[in-house]
Structure formats: C-alpha cells, structure tokens
C-alpha cells in the first residue's frame, strides 16, 4: 500500500473483524484513523489503542450508520 501520511480515513464498524483489519492496514500505511462502532465499545477502544501503537492519531465514535441523527454527531 502506498504511503497515506497526512491522510485521514474513516472506517465504519471497525471495532472488530474485517473493519478492524482495514483500519490497522490504513494506519500501517500512515493514515490517521477514525472508527465507528455501534455496540462494541470495549473492542473499539482496544482497536484505537492498537492504532495509536502505529504512531497515528486515532479515535472511536459511537455511531449507528443507519440513523441519520447518529451520523450528525461525527466531527473529525
């Protein structure tokens, strides 16, 4: 993957499984990463810690992407 330094990625549902792997891959390439989670707060916070270990900025936001009111809460 090419360098993603100075880029920011938003990965929905990245607390675990495929989304987590994608977020970690983006961070490995240098991107700062924001992730969303619906009900997996503990896993999301653990993922953020793993992302930060890759020397990027990372954050987790509780969000249900099926709910427009929930989406308006995301500010990156």
N, CA, C and O atoms as a Tripos MOL2 file, in Angstrom:
@<TRIPOS>MOLECULE
protein
  304   303    76     0     0
PROTEIN
NO_CHARGES

@<TRIPOS>ATOM
      1 N           0.8520   -1.1700    0.0000 N.3       1 UNK1
      2 CA          0.0000    0.0000    0.0000 C.3       1 UNK1
      3 C           0.8970    1.2320    0.0000 C.2       1 UNK1
      4 O           1.8980    1.2690    0.7160 O.2       1 UNK1
      5 N           0.5500    2.2340   -0.7910 N.am      2 UNK2
      6 CA          1.3300    3.4700   -0.8230 C.3       2 UNK2
      7 C           1.1790    4.2400    0.4830 C.2       2 UNK2
      8 O           0.2740    3.9790    1.2750 O.2       2 UNK2
      9 N           2.0760    5.1860    0.6900 N.am      3 UNK3
     10 CA          2.0450    5.9760    1.9130 C.3       3 UNK3
     11 C           0.7640    6.7980    2.0080 C.2       3 UNK3
     12 O           0.3400    7.4300    1.0410 O.2       3 UNK3
     13 N           0.1700    6.7750    3.1710 N.am      4 UNK4
     14 CA         -1.0360    7.5630    3.4170 C.3       4 UNK4
     15 C          -0.7870    8.6370    4.4680 C.2       4 UNK4
     16 O          -1.7270    9.1350    5.0880 O.2       4 UNK4
     17 N           0.4890    8.9960    4.6710 N.am      5 UNK5
     18 CA          0.8190   10.0480    5.6260 C.3       5 UNK5
     19 C           0.0760   11.3260    5.2560 C.2       5 UNK5
     20 O          -0.0540   11.6550    4.0770 O.2       5 UNK5
     21 N          -0.4090   12.0420    6.2580 N.am      6 UNK6
     22 CA         -1.1610   13.2860    6.1010 C.3       6 UNK6
     23 C          -2.5520   13.0560    5.5170 C.2       6 UNK6
     24 O          -3.1780   13.9900    5.0160 O.2       6 UNK6
     25 N          -3.0360   11.8240    5.5800 N.am      7 UNK7
     26 CA         -4.3960   11.4840    5.1560 C.3       7 UNK7
     27 C          -5.1660   10.9900    6.3760 C.2       7 UNK7
     28 O          -4.5750   10.5270    7.3510 O.2       7 UNK7
     29 N          -6.4840   11.0930    6.3090 N.am      8 UNK8
     30 CA         -7.3410   10.6030    7.3730 C.3       8 UNK8
     31 C          -8.3690    9.6550    6.7810 C.2       8 UNK8
     32 O          -8.9590    9.9370    5.7380 O.2       8 UNK8
     33 N          -8.5790    8.5350    7.4510 N.am      9 UNK9
     34 CA         -9.5520    7.5460    6.9950 C.3       9 UNK9
     35 C         -10.6400    7.3780    8.0530 C.2       9 UNK9
     36 O         -10.3720    7.4540    9.2520 O.2       9 UNK9
     37 N         -11.8600    7.1520    7.5970 N.am     10 UNK10
     38 CA        -12.9850    6.8210    8.4710 C.3      10 UNK10
     39 C         -13.4200    5.4100    8.0990 C.2      10 UNK10
     40 O         -13.7880    5.1440    6.9550 O.2      10 UNK10
     41 N         -13.3750    4.5130    9.0710 N.am     11 UNK11
     42 CA        -13.7660    3.1290    8.8360 C.3      11 UNK11
     43 C         -14.9600    2.8250    9.7310 C.2      11 UNK11
     44 O         -14.8550    2.8790   10.9560 O.2      11 UNK11
     45 N         -16.0870    2.5070    9.1190 N.am     12 UNK12
     46 CA        -17.2840    2.2000    9.9070 C.3      12 UNK12
     47 C         -17.2410    0.7520   10.3580 C.2      12 UNK12
     48 O         -16.7980   -0.1290    9.6210 O.2      12 UNK12
     49 N         -17.7010    0.5170   11.5660 N.am     13 UNK13
     50 CA        -17.7470   -0.8390   12.0950 C.3      13 UNK13
     51 C         -16.3740   -1.4620   12.2520 C.2      13 UNK13
     52 O         -16.1860   -2.6370   11.9380 O.2      13 UNK13
     53 N         -15.4120   -0.6870   12.7360 N.am     14 UNK14
     54 CA        -14.0260   -1.1640   12.7710 C.3      14 UNK14
     55 C         -13.5730   -1.6470   14.1340 C.2      14 UNK14
     56 O         -12.3710   -1.7780   14.3650 O.2      14 UNK14
     57 N         -14.4880   -1.9120   15.0330 N.am     15 UNK15
     58 CA        -14.0980   -2.3900   16.3650 C.3      15 UNK15
     59 C         -13.5330   -3.8060   16.3060 C.2      15 UNK15
     60 O         -12.7120   -4.1850   17.1420 O.2      15 UNK15
     61 N         -13.9690   -4.5870   15.3220 N.am     16 UNK16
     62 CA        -13.5110   -5.9750   15.2270 C.3      16 UNK16
     63 C         -13.6270   -6.4830   13.8020 C.2      16 UNK16
     64 O         -14.1770   -5.8040   12.9350 O.2      16 UNK16
     65 N         -13.1280   -7.6320   13.5730 N.am     17 UNK17
     66 CA        -13.1830   -8.3670   12.3030 C.3      17 UNK17
     67 C         -12.5960   -7.5910   11.1290 C.2      17 UNK17
     68 O         -11.5200   -7.0060   11.2490 O.2      17 UNK17
     69 N         -13.2900   -7.5820   10.0050 N.am     18 UNK18
     70 CA        -12.7580   -7.0060    8.7670 C.3      18 UNK18
     71 C         -12.4860   -5.5080    8.9110 C.2      18 UNK18
     72 O         -11.4530   -5.0200    8.4520 O.2      18 UNK18
     73 N         -13.3990   -4.7830    9.5390 N.am     19 UNK19
     74 CA        -13.2030   -3.3490    9.7100 C.3      19 UNK19
     75 C         -11.9550   -3.0320   10.5080 C.2      19 UNK19
     76 O         -11.2250   -2.0940   10.1870 O.2      19 UNK19
     77 N         -11.7070   -3.8170   11.5530 N.am     20 UNK20
     78 CA        -10.5010   -3.6410   12.3700 C.3      20 UNK20
     79 C          -9.2540   -3.8710   11.5250 C.2      20 UNK20
     80 O          -8.3050   -3.0900   11.5860 O.2      20 UNK20
     81 N          -9.2560   -4.9420   10.7370 N.am     21 UNK21
     82 CA         -8.0990   -5.2400    9.8830 C.3      21 UNK21
     83 C          -7.8560   -4.1220    8.8850 C.2      21 UNK21
     84 O          -6.7120   -3.7400    8.6360 O.2      21 UNK21
     85 N          -8.9280   -3.6010    8.3160 N.am     22 UNK22
     86 CA         -8.8030   -2.4950    7.3760 C.3      22 UNK22
     87 C          -8.2330   -1.2580    8.0580 C.2      22 UNK22
     88 O          -7.3400   -0.6070    7.5140 O.2      22 UNK22
     89 N          -8.7370   -0.9310    9.2380 N.am     23 UNK23
     90 CA         -8.2440    0.2340    9.9810 C.3      23 UNK23
     91 C          -6.7590    0.0900   10.3080 C.2      23 UNK23
     92 O          -5.9950    1.0450   10.1660 O.2      23 UNK23
     93 N          -6.3520   -1.1010   10.7440 N.am     24 UNK24
     94 CA         -4.9490   -1.3290   11.0620 C.3      24 UNK24
     95 C          -4.0700   -1.2450    9.8170 C.2      24 UNK24
     96 O          -2.9450   -0.7510    9.8860 O.2      24 UNK24
     97 N          -4.5690   -1.7180    8.6940 N.am     25 UNK25
     98 CA         -3.8230   -1.6190    7.4390 C.3      25 UNK25
     99 C          -3.6340   -0.1720    7.0100 C.2      25 UNK25
    100 O          -2.5530    0.2140    6.5660 O.2      25 UNK25
    101 N          -4.6820    0.6230    7.1450 N.am     26 UNK26
    102 CA         -4.5910    2.0430    6.7960 C.3      26 UNK26
    103 C          -3.6030    2.7600    7.7150 C.2      26 UNK26
    104 O          -2.8170    3.5940    7.2650 O.2      26 UNK26
    105 N          -3.6520    2.4310    8.9920 N.am     27 UNK27
    106 CA         -2.7250    3.0410    9.9450 C.3      27 UNK27
    107 C          -1.2880    2.6080    9.6590 C.2      27 UNK27
    108 O          -0.3580    3.4040    9.7910 O.2      27 UNK27
    109 N          -1.1120    1.3660    9.2750 N.am     28 UNK28
    110 CA          0.2280    0.8770    8.9370 C.3      28 UNK28
    111 C           0.8280    1.6350    7.7610 C.2      28 UNK28
    112 O           2.0460    1.7710    7.6500 O.2      28 UNK28
    113 N          -0.0410    2.1240    6.8880 N.am     29 UNK29
    114 CA          0.4070    2.9180    5.7440 C.3      29 UNK29
    115 C           0.5480    4.3970    6.1010 C.2      29 UNK29
    116 O           0.9240    5.2060    5.2520 O.2      29 UNK29
    117 N           0.2460    4.7560    7.3560 N.am     30 UNK30
    118 CA          0.4700    6.1170    7.8210 C.3      30 UNK30
    119 C          -0.7500    6.9900    7.9940 C.2      30 UNK30
    120 O          -0.6200    8.1390    8.4150 O.2      30 UNK30
    121 N          -1.9440    6.4810    7.6820 N.am     31 UNK31
    122 CA         -3.1580    7.2900    7.8000 C.3      31 UNK31
    123 C          -3.5890    7.4180    9.2540 C.2      31 UNK31
    124 O          -3.4840    6.4630   10.0240 O.2      31 UNK31
    125 N          -4.0730    8.5920    9.6280 N.am     32 UNK32
    126 CA         -4.7980    8.7480   10.8800 C.3      32 UNK32
    127 C          -6.1580    8.0880   10.6640 C.2      32 UNK32
    128 O          -6.7090    8.1550    9.5660 O.2      32 UNK32
    129 N          -6.7030    7.4540   11.6970 N.am     33 UNK33
    130 CA         -7.9120    6.6610   11.5010 C.3      33 UNK33
    131 C          -8.9590    6.9650   12.5650 C.2      33 UNK33
    132 O          -8.6740    6.9420   13.7620 O.2      33 UNK33
    133 N         -10.1730    7.2490   12.1100 N.am     34 UNK34
    134 CA        -11.3390    7.3440   12.9780 C.3      34 UNK34
    135 C         -12.1880    6.1220   12.6900 C.2      34 UNK34
    136 O         -12.3930    5.7540   11.5330 O.2      34 UNK34
    137 N         -12.6820    5.4970   13.7480 N.am     35 UNK35
    138 CA        -13.5270    4.3230   13.5650 C.3      35 UNK35
    139 C         -14.8740    4.5620   14.2360 C.2      35 UNK35
    140 O         -14.9840    5.3440   15.1790 O.2      35 UNK35
    141 N         -15.8850    3.8820   13.7380 N.am     36 UNK36
    142 CA        -17.1910    3.9210   14.3860 C.3      36 UNK36
    143 C         -17.5070    2.5310   14.9270 C.2      36 UNK36
    144 O         -17.0010    1.5170   14.4450 O.2      36 UNK36
    145 N         -18.3540    2.5230   15.9340 N.am     37 UNK37
    146 CA        -18.8350    1.2640   16.4850 C.3      37 UNK37
    147 C         -20.2730    1.4780   16.9280 C.2      37 UNK37
    148 O         -20.6780    2.5970   17.2460 O.2      37 UNK37
    149 N         -21.0300    0.4060   16.9460 N.am     38 UNK38
    150 CA        -22.4140    0.5040   17.3950 C.3      38 UNK38
    151 C         -22.5690    0.0020   18.8210 C.2      38 UNK38
    152 O         -23.1230    0.7070   19.6640 O.2      38 UNK38
    153 N         -22.0920   -1.1970   19.1050 N.am     39 UNK39
    154 CA        -22.2830   -1.7560   20.4300 C.3      39 UNK39
    155 C         -21.0340   -2.3670   21.0250 C.2      39 UNK39
    156 O         -21.0880   -2.9810   22.0900 O.2      39 UNK39
    157 N         -19.9230   -2.2080   20.3580 N.am     40 UNK40
    158 CA        -18.6830   -2.8660   20.7770 C.3      40 UNK40
    159 C         -17.6810   -1.8530   21.3080 C.2      40 UNK40
    160 O         -16.5740   -1.7300   20.7830 O.2      40 UNK40
    161 N         -18.0730   -1.1260   22.3520 N.am     41 UNK41
    162 CA        -17.2240   -0.0520   22.8650 C.3      41 UNK41
    163 C         -15.8670   -0.5670   23.3400 C.2      41 UNK41
    164 O         -14.8370    0.0100   22.9900 O.2      41 UNK41
    165 N         -15.8460   -1.6220   24.1150 N.am     42 UNK42
    166 CA        -14.5710   -2.1350   24.6330 C.3      42 UNK42
    167 C         -13.6320   -2.5290   23.4990 C.2      42 UNK42
    168 O         -12.4440   -2.2100   23.5310 O.2      42 UNK42
    169 N         -14.1650   -3.2200   22.5020 N.am     43 UNK43
    170 CA        -13.3500   -3.6180   21.3570 C.3      43 UNK43
    171 C         -12.8790   -2.4030   20.5620 C.2      43 UNK43
    172 O         -11.7440   -2.3700   20.0850 O.2      43 UNK43
    173 N         -13.7470   -1.4080   20.4210 N.am     44 UNK44
    174 CA        -13.3760   -0.1890   19.7000 C.3      44 UNK44
    175 C         -12.2410    0.5410   20.4070 C.2      44 UNK44
    176 O         -11.3010    1.0040   19.7610 O.2      44 UNK44
    177 N         -12.3240    0.6450   21.7150 N.am     45 UNK45
    178 CA        -11.2640    1.3220   22.4690 C.3      45 UNK45
    179 C          -9.9490    0.5480   22.3840 C.2      45 UNK45
    180 O          -8.8760    1.1480   22.3300 O.2      45 UNK45
    181 N         -10.0320   -0.7710   22.3730 N.am     46 UNK46
    182 CA         -8.8260   -1.5910   22.2060 C.3      46 UNK46
    183 C          -8.2320   -1.3930   20.8160 C.2      46 UNK46
    184 O          -7.0120   -1.3270   20.6630 O.2      46 UNK46
    185 N          -9.0840   -1.2990   19.8130 N.am     47 UNK47
    186 CA         -8.6110   -1.0550   18.4490 C.3      47 UNK47
    187 C          -7.9210    0.2980   18.3570 C.2      47 UNK47
    188 O          -6.8730    0.4160   17.7230 O.2      47 UNK47
    189 N          -8.4960    1.3150   18.9810 N.am     48 UNK48
    190 CA         -7.8760    2.6440   18.9840 C.3      48 UNK48
    191 C          -6.4860    2.5740   19.6100 C.2      48 UNK48
    192 O          -5.5480    3.1820   19.0940 O.2      48 UNK48
    193 N          -6.3440    1.8550   20.6960 N.am     49 UNK49
    194 CA         -5.0260    1.7210   21.3290 C.3      49 UNK49
    195 C          -4.0350    1.0370   20.3890 C.2      49 UNK49
    196 O          -2.8720    1.4330   20.3100 O.2      49 UNK49
    197 N          -4.5010    0.0050   19.6750 N.am     50 UNK50
    198 CA         -3.6350   -0.6750   18.7130 C.3      50 UNK50
    199 C          -3.2520    0.2560   17.5600 C.2      50 UNK50
    200 O          -2.1180    0.2220   17.0820 O.2      50 UNK50
    201 N          -4.1920    1.0780   17.1190 N.am     51 UNK51
    202 CA         -3.9040    2.0440   16.0580 C.3      51 UNK51
    203 C          -2.8570    3.0530   16.5210 C.2      51 UNK51
    204 O          -1.9340    3.3760   15.7740 O.2      51 UNK51
    205 N          -2.9930    3.5410   17.7280 N.am     52 UNK52
    206 CA         -2.0470    4.5240   18.2610 C.3      52 UNK52
    207 C          -0.6440    3.9440   18.3890 C.2      52 UNK52
    208 O           0.3410    4.6780   18.3020 O.2      52 UNK52
    209 N          -0.5470    2.6390   18.5930 N.am     53 UNK53
    210 CA          0.7630    1.9880   18.6470 C.3      53 UNK53
    211 C           1.4890    2.0750   17.3080 C.2      53 UNK53
    212 O           2.7020    1.8750   17.2430 O.2      53 UNK53
    213 N           0.7550    2.3690   16.2510 N.am     54 UNK54
    214 CA          1.3390    2.5290   14.9090 C.3      54 UNK54
    215 C           1.7160    3.9890   14.6350 C.2      54 UNK54
    216 O           1.9920    4.3690   13.4970 O.2      54 UNK54
    217 N           1.7220    4.7970   15.6960 N.am     55 UNK55
    218 CA          2.1390    6.2050   15.6210 C.3      55 UNK55
    219 C           1.2620    7.0590   14.7110 C.2      55 UNK55
    220 O           1.7520    7.9090   13.9680 O.2      55 UNK55
    221 N          -0.0430    6.8150   14.7840 N.am     56 UNK56
    222 CA         -1.0080    7.6500   14.0680 C.3      56 UNK56
    223 C          -2.0290    8.1580   15.0810 C.2      56 UNK56
    224 O          -2.1340    7.6310   16.1880 O.2      56 UNK56
    225 N          -2.7740    9.1810   14.6930 N.am     57 UNK57
    226 CA         -3.8770    9.6380   15.5330 C.3      57 UNK57
    227 C          -5.0620    8.7180   15.2770 C.2      57 UNK57
    228 O          -5.2960    8.2930   14.1460 O.2      57 UNK57
    229 N          -5.8050    8.4140   16.3350 N.am     58 UNK58
    230 CA         -6.9400    7.5040   16.1940 C.3      58 UNK58
    231 C          -8.0230    7.8860   17.1890 C.2      58 UNK58
    232 O          -7.7450    8.3880   18.2790 O.2      58 UNK58
    233 N          -9.2640    7.6370   16.7890 N.am     59 UNK59
    234 CA        -10.3950    7.8950   17.6750 C.3      59 UNK59
    235 C         -11.5310    6.9530   17.3210 C.2      59 UNK59
    236 O         -11.6170    6.4500   16.2010 O.2      59 UNK59
    237 N         -12.4070    6.7210   18.3010 N.am     60 UNK60
    238 CA        -13.5900    5.8910   18.0930 C.3      60 UNK60
    239 C         -14.8240    6.7240   18.4240 C.2      60 UNK60
    240 O         -14.8310    7.4970   19.3820 O.2      60 UNK60
    241 N         -15.8610    6.5530   17.6180 N.am     61 UNK61
    242 CA        -17.1110    7.2830   17.8070 C.3      61 UNK61
    243 C         -18.2660    6.2880   17.7880 C.2      61 UNK61
    244 O         -18.3900    5.4870   16.8620 O.2      61 UNK61
    245 N         -19.1060    6.3420   18.8100 N.am     62 UNK62
    246 CA        -20.3130    5.5170   18.8060 C.3      62 UNK62
    247 C         -21.2410    6.0500   17.7250 C.2      62 UNK62
    248 O         -21.5560    7.2400   17.6980 O.2      62 UNK62
    249 N         -21.6760    5.1720   16.8410 N.am     63 UNK63
    250 CA        -22.4770    5.6250   15.7060 C.3      63 UNK63
    251 C         -23.2210    4.4500   15.0910 C.2      63 UNK63
    252 O         -22.6650    3.3660   14.9130 O.2      63 UNK63
    253 N         -24.4800    4.6830   14.7730 N.am     64 UNK64
    254 CA        -25.2690    3.7240   14.0020 C.3      64 UNK64
    255 C         -25.4470    4.3350   12.6230 C.2      64 UNK64
    256 O         -26.2480    5.2540   12.4560 O.2      64 UNK64
    257 N         -24.7110    3.8380   11.6280 N.am     65 UNK65
    258 CA        -24.7310    4.4530   10.3020 C.3      65 UNK65
    259 C         -26.0960    4.3630    9.6260 C.2      65 UNK65
    260 O         -26.3120    4.9880    8.5880 O.2      65 UNK65
    261 N         -27.0110    3.5990   10.2010 N.am     66 UNK66
    262 CA        -28.3680    3.5280    9.6500 C.3      66 UNK66
    263 C         -29.2570    4.6540   10.1590 C.2      66 UNK66
    264 O         -30.3920    4.8060    9.7060 O.2      66 UNK66
    265 N         -28.7420    5.4460   11.1040 N.am     67 UNK67
    266 CA        -29.5160    6.5010   11.7380 C.3      67 UNK67
    267 C         -28.8850    7.8610   11.4150 C.2      67 UNK67
    268 O         -27.7810    8.1480   11.8780 O.2      67 UNK67
    269 N         -29.5660    8.7010   10.6300 N.am     68 UNK68
    270 CA        -29.0090    9.9870   10.2270 C.3      68 UNK68
    271 C         -28.6850   10.8830   11.4060 C.2      68 UNK68
    272 O         -27.7020   11.6220   11.3520 O.2      68 UNK68
    273 N         -29.4730   10.8440   12.4690 N.am     69 UNK69
    274 CA        -29.1790   11.6530   13.6540 C.3      69 UNK69
    275 C         -27.8500   11.2290   14.2830 C.2      69 UNK69
    276 O         -27.1100   12.0700   14.7920 O.2      69 UNK69
    277 N         -27.5530    9.9620   14.2510 N.am     70 UNK70
    278 CA        -26.2950    9.4620   14.7910 C.3      70 UNK70
    279 C         -25.1200    9.9530   13.9480 C.2      70 UNK70
    280 O         -24.0620   10.2780   14.4860 O.2      70 UNK70
    281 N         -25.3010   10.0070   12.6480 N.am     71 UNK71
    282 CA        -24.2240   10.4430   11.7610 C.3      71 UNK71
    283 C         -23.8660   11.9040   11.9700 C.2      71 UNK71
    284 O         -22.7120   12.2850   11.7740 O.2      71 UNK71
    285 N         -24.8210   12.7250   12.3590 N.am     72 UNK72
    286 CA        -24.5340   14.1450   12.5420 C.3      72 UNK72
    287 C         -23.6190   14.4070   13.7380 C.2      72 UNK72
    288 O         -23.1240   15.5220   13.9020 O.2      72 UNK72
    289 N         -23.3900   13.4000   14.5690 N.am     73 UNK73
    290 CA        -22.5300   13.5370   15.7350 C.3      73 UNK73
    291 C         -21.0550   13.4190   15.4010 C.2      73 UNK73
    292 O         -20.2080   13.7610   16.2250 O.2      73 UNK73
    293 N         -20.7300   12.9390   14.2030 N.am     74 UNK74
    294 CA        -19.3400   12.6980   13.8370 C.3      74 UNK74
    295 C         -18.7070   13.9950   13.3460 C.2      74 UNK74
    296 O         -19.1600   14.5970   12.3740 O.2      74 UNK74
    297 N         -17.6590   14.4060   14.0330 N.am     75 UNK75
    298 CA        -16.8730   15.5750   13.6440 C.3      75 UNK75
    299 C         -15.4180   15.1560   13.7010 C.2      75 UNK75
    300 O         -14.8980   14.8570   14.7760 O.2      75 UNK75
    301 N         -14.7670   15.1310   12.5730 N.am     76 UNK76
    302 CA        -13.3640   14.6990   12.5250 C.3      76 UNK76
    303 C         -12.4820   15.9180   12.2630 C.2      76 UNK76
    304 O         -11.2600   15.7900   12.1820 O.2      76 UNK76
@<TRIPOS>BOND
     1     1     2 1
     2     2     3 1
     3     3     4 2
     4     3     5 am
     5     5     6 1
     6     6     7 1
     7     7     8 2
     8     7     9 am
     9     9    10 1
    10    10    11 1
    11    11    12 2
    12    11    13 am
    13    13    14 1
    14    14    15 1
    15    15    16 2
    16    15    17 am
    17    17    18 1
    18    18    19 1
    19    19    20 2
    20    19    21 am
    21    21    22 1
    22    22    23 1
    23    23    24 2
    24    23    25 am
    25    25    26 1
    26    26    27 1
    27    27    28 2
    28    27    29 am
    29    29    30 1
    30    30    31 1
    31    31    32 2
    32    31    33 am
    33    33    34 1
    34    34    35 1
    35    35    36 2
    36    35    37 am
    37    37    38 1
    38    38    39 1
    39    39    40 2
    40    39    41 am
    41    41    42 1
    42    42    43 1
    43    43    44 2
    44    43    45 am
    45    45    46 1
    46    46    47 1
    47    47    48 2
    48    47    49 am
    49    49    50 1
    50    50    51 1
    51    51    52 2
    52    51    53 am
    53    53    54 1
    54    54    55 1
    55    55    56 2
    56    55    57 am
    57    57    58 1
    58    58    59 1
    59    59    60 2
    60    59    61 am
    61    61    62 1
    62    62    63 1
    63    63    64 2
    64    63    65 am
    65    65    66 1
    66    66    67 1
    67    67    68 2
    68    67    69 am
    69    69    70 1
    70    70    71 1
    71    71    72 2
    72    71    73 am
    73    73    74 1
    74    74    75 1
    75    75    76 2
    76    75    77 am
    77    77    78 1
    78    78    79 1
    79    79    80 2
    80    79    81 am
    81    81    82 1
    82    82    83 1
    83    83    84 2
    84    83    85 am
    85    85    86 1
    86    86    87 1
    87    87    88 2
    88    87    89 am
    89    89    90 1
    90    90    91 1
    91    91    92 2
    92    91    93 am
    93    93    94 1
    94    94    95 1
    95    95    96 2
    96    95    97 am
    97    97    98 1
    98    98    99 1
    99    99   100 2
   100    99   101 am
   101   101   102 1
   102   102   103 1
   103   103   104 2
   104   103   105 am
   105   105   106 1
   106   106   107 1
   107   107   108 2
   108   107   109 am
   109   109   110 1
   110   110   111 1
   111   111   112 2
   112   111   113 am
   113   113   114 1
   114   114   115 1
   115   115   116 2
   116   115   117 am
   117   117   118 1
   118   118   119 1
   119   119   120 2
   120   119   121 am
   121   121   122 1
   122   122   123 1
   123   123   124 2
   124   123   125 am
   125   125   126 1
   126   126   127 1
   127   127   128 2
   128   127   129 am
   129   129   130 1
   130   130   131 1
   131   131   132 2
   132   131   133 am
   133   133   134 1
   134   134   135 1
   135   135   136 2
   136   135   137 am
   137   137   138 1
   138   138   139 1
   139   139   140 2
   140   139   141 am
   141   141   142 1
   142   142   143 1
   143   143   144 2
   144   143   145 am
   145   145   146 1
   146   146   147 1
   147   147   148 2
   148   147   149 am
   149   149   150 1
   150   150   151 1
   151   151   152 2
   152   151   153 am
   153   153   154 1
   154   154   155 1
   155   155   156 2
   156   155   157 am
   157   157   158 1
   158   158   159 1
   159   159   160 2
   160   159   161 am
   161   161   162 1
   162   162   163 1
   163   163   164 2
   164   163   165 am
   165   165   166 1
   166   166   167 1
   167   167   168 2
   168   167   169 am
   169   169   170 1
   170   170   171 1
   171   171   172 2
   172   171   173 am
   173   173   174 1
   174   174   175 1
   175   175   176 2
   176   175   177 am
   177   177   178 1
   178   178   179 1
   179   179   180 2
   180   179   181 am
   181   181   182 1
   182   182   183 1
   183   183   184 2
   184   183   185 am
   185   185   186 1
   186   186   187 1
   187   187   188 2
   188   187   189 am
   189   189   190 1
   190   190   191 1
   191   191   192 2
   192   191   193 am
   193   193   194 1
   194   194   195 1
   195   195   196 2
   196   195   197 am
   197   197   198 1
   198   198   199 1
   199   199   200 2
   200   199   201 am
   201   201   202 1
   202   202   203 1
   203   203   204 2
   204   203   205 am
   205   205   206 1
   206   206   207 1
   207   207   208 2
   208   207   209 am
   209   209   210 1
   210   210   211 1
   211   211   212 2
   212   211   213 am
   213   213   214 1
   214   214   215 1
   215   215   216 2
   216   215   217 am
   217   217   218 1
   218   218   219 1
   219   219   220 2
   220   219   221 am
   221   221   222 1
   222   222   223 1
   223   223   224 2
   224   223   225 am
   225   225   226 1
   226   226   227 1
   227   227   228 2
   228   227   229 am
   229   229   230 1
   230   230   231 1
   231   231   232 2
   232   231   233 am
   233   233   234 1
   234   234   235 1
   235   235   236 2
   236   235   237 am
   237   237   238 1
   238   238   239 1
   239   239   240 2
   240   239   241 am
   241   241   242 1
   242   242   243 1
   243   243   244 2
   244   243   245 am
   245   245   246 1
   246   246   247 1
   247   247   248 2
   248   247   249 am
   249   249   250 1
   250   250   251 1
   251   251   252 2
   252   251   253 am
   253   253   254 1
   254   254   255 1
   255   255   256 2
   256   255   257 am
   257   257   258 1
   258   258   259 1
   259   259   260 2
   260   259   261 am
   261   261   262 1
   262   262   263 1
   263   263   264 2
   264   263   265 am
   265   265   266 1
   266   266   267 1
   267   267   268 2
   268   267   269 am
   269   269   270 1
   270   270   271 1
   271   271   272 2
   272   271   273 am
   273   273   274 1
   274   274   275 1
   275   275   276 2
   276   275   277 am
   277   277   278 1
   278   278   279 1
   279   279   280 2
   280   279   281 am
   281   281   282 1
   282   282   283 1
   283   283   284 2
   284   283   285 am
   285   285   286 1
   286   286   287 1
   287   287   288 2
   288   287   289 am
   289   289   290 1
   290   290   291 1
   291   291   292 2
   292   291   293 am
   293   293   294 1
   294   294   295 1
   295   295   296 2
   296   295   297 am
   297   297   298 1
   298   298   299 1
   299   299   300 2
   300   299   301 am
   301   301   302 1
   302   302   303 1
   303   303   304 2
@<TRIPOS>SUBSTRUCTURE
     1 UNK1         2 RESIDUE 1 A UNK
     2 UNK2         6 RESIDUE 1 A UNK
     3 UNK3        10 RESIDUE 1 A UNK
     4 UNK4        14 RESIDUE 1 A UNK
     5 UNK5        18 RESIDUE 1 A UNK
     6 UNK6        22 RESIDUE 1 A UNK
     7 UNK7        26 RESIDUE 1 A UNK
     8 UNK8        30 RESIDUE 1 A UNK
     9 UNK9        34 RESIDUE 1 A UNK
    10 UNK10       38 RESIDUE 1 A UNK
    11 UNK11       42 RESIDUE 1 A UNK
    12 UNK12       46 RESIDUE 1 A UNK
    13 UNK13       50 RESIDUE 1 A UNK
    14 UNK14       54 RESIDUE 1 A UNK
    15 UNK15       58 RESIDUE 1 A UNK
    16 UNK16       62 RESIDUE 1 A UNK
    17 UNK17       66 RESIDUE 1 A UNK
    18 UNK18       70 RESIDUE 1 A UNK
    19 UNK19       74 RESIDUE 1 A UNK
    20 UNK20       78 RESIDUE 1 A UNK
    21 UNK21       82 RESIDUE 1 A UNK
    22 UNK22       86 RESIDUE 1 A UNK
    23 UNK23       90 RESIDUE 1 A UNK
    24 UNK24       94 RESIDUE 1 A UNK
    25 UNK25       98 RESIDUE 1 A UNK
    26 UNK26      102 RESIDUE 1 A UNK
    27 UNK27      106 RESIDUE 1 A UNK
    28 UNK28      110 RESIDUE 1 A UNK
    29 UNK29      114 RESIDUE 1 A UNK
    30 UNK30      118 RESIDUE 1 A UNK
    31 UNK31      122 RESIDUE 1 A UNK
    32 UNK32      126 RESIDUE 1 A UNK
    33 UNK33      130 RESIDUE 1 A UNK
    34 UNK34      134 RESIDUE 1 A UNK
    35 UNK35      138 RESIDUE 1 A UNK
    36 UNK36      142 RESIDUE 1 A UNK
    37 UNK37      146 RESIDUE 1 A UNK
    38 UNK38      150 RESIDUE 1 A UNK
    39 UNK39      154 RESIDUE 1 A UNK
    40 UNK40      158 RESIDUE 1 A UNK
    41 UNK41      162 RESIDUE 1 A UNK
    42 UNK42      166 RESIDUE 1 A UNK
    43 UNK43      170 RESIDUE 1 A UNK
    44 UNK44      174 RESIDUE 1 A UNK
    45 UNK45      178 RESIDUE 1 A UNK
    46 UNK46      182 RESIDUE 1 A UNK
    47 UNK47      186 RESIDUE 1 A UNK
    48 UNK48      190 RESIDUE 1 A UNK
    49 UNK49      194 RESIDUE 1 A UNK
    50 UNK50      198 RESIDUE 1 A UNK
    51 UNK51      202 RESIDUE 1 A UNK
    52 UNK52      206 RESIDUE 1 A UNK
    53 UNK53      210 RESIDUE 1 A UNK
    54 UNK54      214 RESIDUE 1 A UNK
    55 UNK55      218 RESIDUE 1 A UNK
    56 UNK56      222 RESIDUE 1 A UNK
    57 UNK57      226 RESIDUE 1 A UNK
    58 UNK58      230 RESIDUE 1 A UNK
    59 UNK59      234 RESIDUE 1 A UNK
    60 UNK60      238 RESIDUE 1 A UNK
    61 UNK61      242 RESIDUE 1 A UNK
    62 UNK62      246 RESIDUE 1 A UNK
    63 UNK63      250 RESIDUE 1 A UNK
    64 UNK64      254 RESIDUE 1 A UNK
    65 UNK65      258 RESIDUE 1 A UNK
    66 UNK66      262 RESIDUE 1 A UNK
    67 UNK67      266 RESIDUE 1 A UNK
    68 UNK68      270 RESIDUE 1 A UNK
    69 UNK69      274 RESIDUE 1 A UNK
    70 UNK70      278 RESIDUE 1 A UNK
    71 UNK71      282 RESIDUE 1 A UNK
    72 UNK72      286 RESIDUE 1 A UNK
    73 UNK73      290 RESIDUE 1 A UNK
    74 UNK74      294 RESIDUE 1 A UNK
    75 UNK75      298 RESIDUE 1 A UNK
    76 UNK76      302 RESIDUE 1 A UNK
